[in-house]
Amino acid sequence: MKKQLLFGRAVLFITGIGIALIGTQAFYPQITRGKVLSASSLYDLSIVTYKIGQTELIYNDYDYSLNIPDYWDVRTVVDAIPSEDSRYPEFRAPNIVLIGASPQKVIHIFDDPASNECQRNLLYLDRTTMNKEKFTISRTDYCIKNVVDEWDMTTFFAINPENTKIALGNTADGKIVASINVANVSSRPGHNWENTKIAFVTGGINFEGEDTRKLFLWDVNASVLIDRTEALEAIESNIGLIHYVHDTDSFDLYDDRFEVTLGGEGKVGSFK
């Protein structure tokens, strides 16, 4: 009887230690993932890289619709990038860029060990589910540059690694919806409200004054490029912004000295 009692106490003691260890690991993931090599943040995204070659992404989210805002973390783990410089730790975090954020969704892009510094991965967060949300990670064969429309953020613009093709894709799942062959895109594209017309410049003006610029309008539905380079003839500098004007169904061109804060100053031409 005494032996059974001692045995029962030993089982309870060992079980208690196990529960304590599990709880400790839950609150301190670096214990299970090894040594932390680096930690940083990008707005509400925390980025922690571990010695085992993984990077943990932790998004700190809030539900402000409540009288007392609720708070929680959304977590995922991605591959870290092997370091090529012996002076630094053996792994680093991926290069992560925030390309869109709203009360409904948050979109980051990042590279991976096979990306060759090309950000092919989408980190998509649907915030409408609140407190039950999770990251959706998708990968494309293109280098993702930006969301096409900063308001709805449903479509991204991308260029292939060789800079010989451009594409449009869905931010929610990374699927390419349209692509066309064109080389050396040098401007951020402009777009109409439906994302069926994409305007962009290729080439530029070099230090010797050589002008290799071309202006194209991509008719996405017809899958054709329309050359509008004649609209650049009176412009002596590179294009900094292409803005769509819905009332006239045309695009305004701004030179590379234009700043949005100037409220429209700096326009140098327009075309349809």
Residue pairs with C-beta under 8 A, 6 or more apart in sequence:
24 31
25 31
25 32
29 56
30 36
30 48
30 50
33 50
33 52
33 54
33 56
34 50
34 51
34 52
35 50
35 51
36 48
36 49
36 50
36 51
37 49
37 50
37 51
37 80
37 89
37 90
37 91
37 92
38 47
38 48
38 49
38 89
38 92
38 93
39 46
39 47
39 48
39 49
40 46
40 47
40 93
41 47
42 96
42 98
42 108
43 98
43 101
44 59
44 60
44 61
45 57
45 58
45 59
45 60
45 96
45 98
45 108
46 57
46 58
46 59
46 60
47 55
47 56
47 57
47 58
47 93
47 96
48 55
48 56
48 58
49 55
49 56
49 80
49 89
49 91
49 92
49 93
50 56
50 80
50 91
51 89
51 90
51 91
53 79
53 80
53 82
53 90
53 91
54 77
54 78
54 79
54 80
55 77
55 78
55 79
55 80
55 91
55 93
55 94
56 75
56 76
56 77
57 75
57 76
57 77
57 78
57 96
57 123
57 135
58 73
58 74
58 75
59 73
59 74
59 75
59 106
59 125
59 135
60 71
60 73
61 71
61 72
61 73
61 74
61 125
61 127
61 130
61 133
62 69
62 70
62 71
63 69
63 70
63 71
63 130
63 131
65 130
70 130
70 131
72 131
74 125
74 133
74 134
74 135
75 135
76 123
76 134
76 135
76 137
78 94
78 110
78 112
78 121
78 137
79 94
79 112
79 113
80 91
80 92
80 93
80 94
80 113
81 91
81 92
81 93
81 94
81 95
81 111
81 112
81 113
82 90
82 91
82 113
83 89
83 90
83 91
83 92
94 110
94 111
94 112
94 121
95 110
95 111
95 117
95 119
96 108
96 109
96 110
96 123
97 108
97 109
97 110
97 119
98 106
98 107
98 108
99 107
99 108
99 109
99 144
99 146
99 147
99 156
100 106
100 107
100 147
100 150
100 153
100 171
101 107
102 127
102 153
103 127
104 126
104 127
104 128
105 124
105 125
105 126
105 127
105 128
105 153
105 171
106 124
106 125
106 127
107 122
107 123
107 124
107 125
107 147
107 153
107 156
107 171
108 122
108 123
109 119
109 121
109 122
109 123
109 144
110 119
110 121
110 123
111 117
111 118
111 119
111 120
111 121
112 120
112 121
112 139
115 121
116 161
118 143
118 161
119 143
119 144
120 139
120 140
120 141
120 142
120 143
120 144
121 137
121 138
121 139
121 144
122 136
122 137
122 138
122 139
122 140
122 144
122 156
122 171
122 174
123 135
123 136
123 137
124 135
124 136
124 137
124 138
124 171
124 172
124 173
125 133
125 134
125 135
125 136
126 133
126 136
126 172
127 133
136 172
136 173
138 173
138 174
138 175
139 174
140 158
140 167
140 169
140 174
140 176
141 160
141 176
142 158
142 159
142 160
142 161
142 165
142 167
142 169
142 176
143 158
143 159
143 160
143 161
144 156
144 157
144 158
144 169
145 156
145 157
145 158
145 159
145 188
146 156
146 157
146 188
147 153
147 155
147 156
147 157
147 171
148 155
148 156
148 157
148 168
148 189
148 191
148 195
148 198
149 155
149 191
149 193
149 195
153 171
154 170
154 171
154 172
155 168
155 169
155 170
155 171
155 177
155 195
156 168
156 169
156 170
156 171
157 166
157 167
157 168
157 189
157 198
158 166
158 167
158 168
158 169
158 176
159 165
159 166
159 167
159 185
160 166
160 167
163 183
163 184
163 185
164 181
164 182
164 183
165 179
165 180
165 181
165 182
166 179
166 180
166 182
166 185
166 189
166 198
166 200
166 218
167 176
167 178
167 179
167 180
168 176
168 177
168 178
168 179
168 195
168 198
168 220
169 175
169 176
169 177
170 177
178 220
178 223
180 218
180 223
180 224
180 225
182 202
182 216
182 218
182 225
183 202
184 202
184 203
184 212
185 200
185 201
185 202
186 201
186 202
186 203
186 204
186 213
186 238
187 200
187 201
187 238
187 239
187 240
187 242
188 200
188 241
188 242
189 198
189 199
189 200
189 242
190 198
190 199
190 200
190 241
190 242
190 243
190 244
190 251
191 197
191 198
191 199
191 244
192 244
192 246
192 249
193 244
193 246
195 220
196 219
196 220
196 221
197 217
197 218
197 219
197 220
197 244
198 217
198 218
198 220
199 215
199 216
199 217
199 218
199 228
199 242
199 244
199 251
199 271
200 215
200 216
200 218
200 242
201 213
201 214
201 215
201 216
201 232
201 238
201 239
201 242
202 212
202 213
202 214
202 216
203 211
203 212
203 213
203 214
204 212
204 213
204 238
205 211
205 212
205 213
205 237
205 238
206 212
213 229
213 232
213 238
213 239
214 227
214 229
214 232
215 227
215 228
215 229
215 231
215 232
215 239
215 253
215 271
216 225
216 226
216 227
216 228
216 229
217 225
217 226
217 228
217 251
217 271
218 224
218 225
218 226
219 225
219 226
228 271
231 253
231 269
231 270
231 271
232 239
232 253
232 269
234 268
234 269
235 253
235 255
235 268
235 269
237 255
237 256
237 257
237 268
238 255
238 256
239 253
239 254
239 255
239 256
240 254
240 255
240 256
240 257
240 258
240 266
241 253
241 254
241 258
241 260
242 251
242 252
242 253
242 254
243 251
243 252
243 254
244 250
244 251
244 252
245 251
245 252
245 270
248 272
249 272
250 270
250 271
250 272
251 270
251 271
251 272
252 267
252 269
252 270
253 267
253 268
253 269
253 270
253 271
254 266
254 267
254 268
255 266
255 268
257 266
258 265
258 266
258 267
259 266
